[in-house]
């Protein structure tokens, strides 16, 4: 078992109108087998009494659990900061060596922190660790599938992460859900400030993979609540949904992805020789691929030849969902 001092663990908890579920989440944090000593709660312009409920629940837990000492620091944002900036604020105010990300509406299994910190203690080079989760409904009843199943995570993707090749996996698609993640606070020296064009979890994951080690525990260590009001949820796409997406409007999706890739390249270049040249070249190639996709002509017929040529480069497989991306580029409407 880990010998970690709980004073080294911080929880970055973000909320927005979280009164319905936040008490259950706070209780699950307090009942950890290795409880943290700090919760940084960053509330984004809530109109309910979620913050007061969180504070009262923590006070109740501390009375019920002798020996547990958890401090809560509250930041209330008016006007709202949005998801990325709100989490950035919470993370940057944490003082622990390890930071566990936390959503307002989930429930942690009692061993979550203990299991994850134990891995960090055995692996000094590990910067970020994430896990699977059990999907539950609003009443916390299991939905019969896991987060990784909903995300269609492939065994070969997990194998590559375990094998130290997380960066190329994340360059293709993000597999890190913030609610399941923990990282060393030292990572923020490279990752902050987080561009608002990125979600906090995917940015932390890919920066960590570029400069250090990232791994995954294939265990369900939280209940990830799906209740219809999630700002970010999990859902396995049906075949019908995939067809609808392939025929949907292109909009600004590919332009936004190109901008994100460019921002990543800029940050990695700023980190100097700590980032391998092969990593930089992969990102440069990703930028080219996203720019290509963003500049495809409106005519579906006119896309056939350039998309076929791009497919031959292998970049649809390296930086996206392979054939699915080819089909979308051929059939999406303007």
C-alpha positions as CSV (number, residue, x, y, z in Angstrom):
1,X,0.0,0.0,0.0
2,X,1.1,3.6,-0.6
3,X,3.0,5.5,2.0
4,X,1.8,8.8,0.5
5,X,1.1,11.7,2.9
6,X,-2.4,12.9,2.2
7,X,-1.2,16.5,2.5
8,X,0.3,16.0,-1.0
9,X,-3.1,15.4,-2.7
10,X,-5.3,18.2,-4.0
11,X,-8.7,17.9,-5.7
12,X,-9.6,20.4,-8.4
13,X,-13.4,20.5,-8.4
14,X,-15.4,22.6,-10.8
15,X,-19.1,23.3,-10.5
16,X,-21.9,25.1,-12.2
17,X,-25.4,24.8,-10.8
18,X,-24.4,21.6,-9.1
19,X,-26.8,21.6,-6.2
20,X,-28.5,18.4,-7.3
21,X,-25.5,16.1,-7.1
22,X,-22.5,17.8,-5.5
23,X,-23.2,16.6,-1.9
24,X,-22.8,12.9,-3.1
25,X,-19.5,13.8,-4.8
26,X,-18.1,15.6,-1.7
27,X,-19.0,12.6,0.5
28,X,-17.3,10.2,-1.9
29,X,-14.1,12.4,-1.6
30,X,-14.3,12.4,2.1
31,X,-14.7,8.7,2.3
32,X,-11.6,7.9,0.3
33,X,-9.3,5.3,1.8
34,X,-6.6,7.9,1.3
35,X,-8.4,11.2,1.6
36,X,-7.0,14.4,0.3
37,X,-6.2,17.4,2.5
38,X,-7.5,20.0,0.0
39,X,-10.4,20.6,-2.3
40,X,-10.3,23.7,-4.5
41,X,-13.8,24.4,-5.7
42,X,-14.1,26.8,-8.6
43,X,-17.7,27.6,-9.2
44,X,-18.7,29.2,-12.6
45,X,-21.5,31.7,-11.9
46,X,-24.0,29.3,-10.4
47,X,-27.5,30.5,-9.7
48,X,-28.2,27.7,-7.2
49,X,-26.9,27.0,-3.7
50,X,-24.4,24.3,-4.8
51,X,-21.4,25.9,-3.2
52,X,-23.2,26.2,0.1
53,X,-24.3,22.6,-0.1
54,X,-20.7,21.5,-0.8
55,X,-19.4,23.5,2.2
56,X,-22.1,22.1,4.5
57,X,-21.5,18.5,3.3
58,X,-17.8,18.8,3.9
59,X,-18.4,20.1,7.4
60,X,-20.8,17.2,8.1
61,X,-18.3,14.7,6.9
62,X,-15.5,16.1,9.0
63,X,-17.7,15.8,12.1
64,X,-18.5,12.2,11.1
65,X,-15.0,11.1,10.3
66,X,-12.5,11.7,13.1
67,X,-9.0,12.1,11.9
68,X,-10.0,13.3,8.4
69,X,-8.9,16.9,7.8
70,X,-9.9,18.3,4.4
71,X,-9.8,22.0,3.7
72,X,-11.9,23.7,1.0
73,X,-11.0,26.8,-0.9
74,X,-13.8,28.3,-2.9
75,X,-13.6,30.6,-5.9
76,X,-16.8,32.0,-7.4
77,X,-16.7,33.4,-10.9
78,X,-18.9,36.2,-12.2
79,X,-19.1,36.3,-15.1
80,X,-18.5,32.6,-15.9
81,X,-15.1,31.6,-17.2
82,X,-16.2,28.5,-19.2
83,X,-15.0,24.9,-18.8
84,X,-11.3,25.3,-19.7
85,X,-10.7,28.5,-17.8
86,X,-12.7,27.3,-14.8
87,X,-10.6,24.1,-14.5
88,X,-7.5,26.1,-15.1
89,X,-8.3,28.3,-12.2
90,X,-8.9,25.4,-9.9
91,X,-5.8,23.6,-10.9
92,X,-3.5,26.6,-10.5
93,X,-4.8,27.2,-7.0
94,X,-4.0,23.6,-5.9
95,X,-1.0,23.2,-3.6
96,X,-0.6,19.4,-3.5
97,X,2.0,17.5,-5.4
98,X,-0.8,15.5,-7.0
99,X,-4.0,17.0,-8.5
100,X,-7.1,14.9,-9.0
101,X,-9.6,16.4,-11.4
102,X,-13.2,16.2,-10.3
103,X,-16.6,16.9,-11.8
104,X,-19.5,18.0,-9.6
105,X,-21.9,15.2,-10.5
106,X,-19.8,12.0,-10.3
107,X,-19.1,9.6,-7.4
108,X,-15.6,8.3,-6.6
109,X,-15.0,4.7,-5.6
110,X,-13.3,4.5,-2.2
111,X,-10.0,3.4,-3.5
112,X,-9.7,5.9,-6.3
113,X,-7.0,8.2,-4.9
114,X,-5.2,5.3,-3.1
115,X,-4.9,3.2,-6.3
116,X,-3.7,6.2,-8.4
117,X,-1.2,7.6,-6.0
118,X,0.3,4.2,-5.5
119,X,1.1,4.1,-9.2
120,X,2.7,7.6,-9.1
121,X,4.9,6.6,-6.2
122,X,6.3,3.6,-8.0
123,X,6.9,5.6,-11.2
124,X,8.7,8.9,-10.6
125,X,8.6,9.8,-14.3
126,X,4.8,9.4,-14.6
127,X,3.1,12.8,-15.2
128,X,-0.5,11.8,-15.8
129,X,-2.6,8.8,-15.1
130,X,-6.2,8.2,-16.1
131,X,-8.7,5.4,-15.7
132,X,-11.9,3.8,-17.0
133,X,-15.2,4.7,-15.3
134,X,-18.6,3.0,-14.7
135,X,-21.4,4.8,-16.5
136,X,-24.4,5.4,-14.3
137,X,-27.7,7.2,-14.7
138,X,-29.0,10.2,-12.7
139,X,-29.8,8.0,-9.7
140,X,-26.4,6.4,-9.9
141,X,-27.7,3.1,-11.2
142,X,-25.2,1.3,-13.6
143,X,-26.0,1.6,-17.3
144,X,-24.2,-1.7,-18.0
145,X,-21.2,-0.2,-19.8
146,X,-18.0,1.5,-19.1
147,X,-16.6,4.8,-20.3
148,X,-14.0,3.1,-22.5
149,X,-16.7,1.0,-24.1
150,X,-18.7,4.2,-24.9
151,X,-15.6,5.8,-26.4
152,X,-14.9,2.7,-28.4
153,X,-11.4,2.4,-27.0
154,X,-9.4,-0.3,-28.8
155,X,-7.1,-2.7,-27.1
156,X,-4.3,-1.6,-29.4
157,X,-4.7,2.0,-28.2
158,X,-4.4,0.9,-24.6
159,X,-1.4,-1.2,-25.4
160,X,0.4,1.7,-27.0
161,X,-0.3,3.9,-24.0
162,X,1.0,1.2,-21.7
163,X,4.0,0.9,-24.0
164,X,5.0,4.5,-23.7
165,X,3.5,5.8,-27.0
166,X,0.6,7.8,-25.6
167,X,1.5,10.9,-27.6
168,X,0.7,9.3,-31.0
169,X,-2.5,7.9,-29.6
170,X,-3.6,11.3,-28.3
171,X,-2.6,13.0,-31.5
172,X,-5.1,10.8,-33.2
173,X,-7.8,11.3,-30.6
174,X,-8.1,12.1,-26.9
175,X,-8.9,9.2,-24.6
176,X,-8.4,11.0,-21.3
177,X,-11.6,12.0,-19.5
178,X,-10.7,14.7,-16.9
179,X,-13.0,13.2,-14.3
180,X,-10.9,10.1,-14.2
181,X,-7.5,11.8,-14.3
182,X,-4.7,12.7,-11.8
183,X,-1.5,14.4,-12.6
184,X,1.7,15.8,-11.0
185,X,1.2,19.5,-10.3
186,X,4.7,20.0,-11.8
187,X,3.0,19.4,-15.2
188,X,1.4,22.8,-15.0
189,X,4.8,24.5,-15.5
190,X,4.6,23.2,-19.1
191,X,0.9,23.0,-19.7
192,X,-0.3,26.4,-18.3
193,X,-1.8,28.6,-19.6
194,X,-4.2,26.2,-21.3
195,X,-5.5,27.5,-24.6
196,X,-9.3,28.0,-24.5
197,X,-9.5,26.3,-27.8
198,X,-8.6,23.0,-26.1
199,X,-10.4,21.2,-23.3
200,X,-8.3,21.1,-20.2
201,X,-8.1,17.3,-20.0
202,X,-7.0,16.7,-23.6
203,X,-4.4,19.5,-23.4
204,X,-3.0,18.2,-20.1
205,X,-2.8,14.7,-21.6
206,X,-1.0,15.5,-24.8
207,X,1.5,17.9,-23.1
208,X,2.2,15.3,-20.5
209,X,2.7,12.7,-23.2
210,X,5.1,15.0,-25.1
211,X,7.4,15.7,-22.2
212,X,7.0,12.7,-19.9
213,X,5.1,9.5,-19.2
214,X,1.4,8.9,-19.3
215,X,-0.4,5.7,-18.5
216,X,-3.9,4.3,-17.9
217,X,-5.5,2.1,-15.3
218,X,-8.1,-0.2,-17.0
219,X,-10.2,0.0,-13.8
220,X,-13.5,1.7,-13.2
221,X,-12.6,4.0,-10.3
222,X,-15.5,6.4,-10.5
223,X,-19.2,6.4,-11.3
224,X,-19.5,8.8,-14.3
225,X,-23.0,10.1,-14.1
226,X,-25.0,10.6,-17.3
227,X,-28.1,12.7,-16.6
228,X,-28.8,14.8,-19.7
229,X,-27.4,18.0,-18.2
230,X,-23.7,17.1,-18.5
231,X,-21.5,19.8,-20.0
232,X,-19.5,16.9,-21.4
233,X,-20.8,13.4,-21.3
234,X,-20.2,9.9,-22.8
235,X,-22.2,8.2,-25.4
236,X,-21.4,5.4,-27.8
237,X,-22.5,6.5,-31.3
238,X,-25.0,4.2,-33.0
239,X,-24.6,3.3,-36.7
240,X,-27.4,5.8,-37.5
241,X,-25.6,8.5,-35.6
242,X,-22.4,7.8,-37.5
243,X,-24.2,8.1,-40.8
244,X,-25.9,11.4,-39.7
245,X,-22.4,12.8,-38.8
246,X,-21.0,11.7,-42.1
247,X,-23.7,13.7,-43.9
248,X,-23.8,16.6,-41.5
249,X,-22.5,20.1,-42.3
250,X,-18.8,20.6,-42.1
251,X,-19.2,23.9,-40.4
252,X,-16.0,25.1,-38.7
253,X,-15.0,21.8,-37.3
254,X,-11.9,21.3,-39.3
255,X,-10.8,24.9,-39.0
256,X,-11.0,24.6,-35.3
257,X,-9.0,21.4,-35.3
258,X,-6.3,23.1,-37.5
259,X,-6.1,25.9,-35.0
260,X,-5.7,23.5,-32.1
261,X,-2.9,21.6,-33.9
262,X,-1.1,24.9,-34.6
263,X,-1.4,25.9,-30.9
264,X,0.0,22.6,-29.8
265,X,3.0,23.0,-32.2
266,X,3.6,26.5,-30.9
267,X,3.7,25.3,-27.3
268,X,5.9,22.3,-28.0
269,X,8.4,24.5,-29.8
270,X,8.5,26.7,-26.8
271,X,9.5,23.7,-24.6
272,X,12.8,23.4,-26.6
273,X,14.9,20.3,-26.6
274,X,12.6,18.6,-24.0
275,X,10.4,17.6,-26.9
276,X,11.8,15.1,-29.4
277,X,12.1,16.2,-33.0
278,X,10.1,13.2,-34.1
279,X,7.3,14.5,-31.9
280,X,7.4,17.9,-33.5
281,X,7.4,16.4,-36.9
282,X,4.3,14.4,-36.1
283,X,2.5,17.6,-35.0
284,X,3.7,19.4,-38.1
285,X,2.2,16.6,-40.2
286,X,-1.0,16.8,-38.1
287,X,-1.2,20.6,-38.9
288,X,-0.9,19.9,-42.6
289,X,-3.6,17.3,-42.5
290,X,-6.0,19.5,-40.6
291,X,-5.3,22.4,-42.9
292,X,-6.0,20.1,-45.9
293,X,-9.3,19.0,-44.4
294,X,-10.3,22.6,-43.6
295,X,-9.7,23.7,-47.2
296,X,-11.6,21.0,-49.1
297,X,-13.9,22.4,-51.8
298,X,-17.7,22.7,-51.4
299,X,-18.4,20.2,-54.2
300,X,-18.4,16.6,-53.1
301,X,-17.4,15.6,-56.6
302,X,-14.3,17.9,-56.5
303,X,-13.2,16.3,-53.2
304,X,-12.8,12.8,-54.5
305,X,-9.3,13.1,-56.0
306,X,-7.7,15.2,-53.2
307,X,-9.2,13.0,-50.5
308,X,-7.9,9.9,-52.2
309,X,-4.4,11.4,-52.4
310,X,-4.5,12.4,-48.8
311,X,-5.7,8.9,-47.8
312,X,-2.7,7.4,-49.6
313,X,-0.4,9.4,-47.2
314,X,-1.8,7.4,-44.3
315,X,-2.6,10.6,-42.4
316,X,-6.3,9.8,-42.0
317,X,-5.2,6.8,-40.0
318,X,-2.4,8.6,-38.0
319,X,-4.5,11.6,-37.1
320,X,-8.1,10.6,-37.1
321,X,-10.5,7.7,-37.4
322,X,-9.2,6.3,-40.7
323,X,-11.9,5.3,-43.1
324,X,-14.5,7.1,-41.1
325,X,-12.7,10.4,-41.7
326,X,-12.4,9.7,-45.4
327,X,-16.1,9.0,-45.6
328,X,-16.9,12.2,-43.7
329,X,-14.7,14.3,-46.0
330,X,-16.4,12.9,-49.1
331,X,-20.0,13.2,-47.9
332,X,-20.2,16.0,-45.4
333,X,-22.3,19.0,-46.6
334,X,-21.0,22.5,-46.5
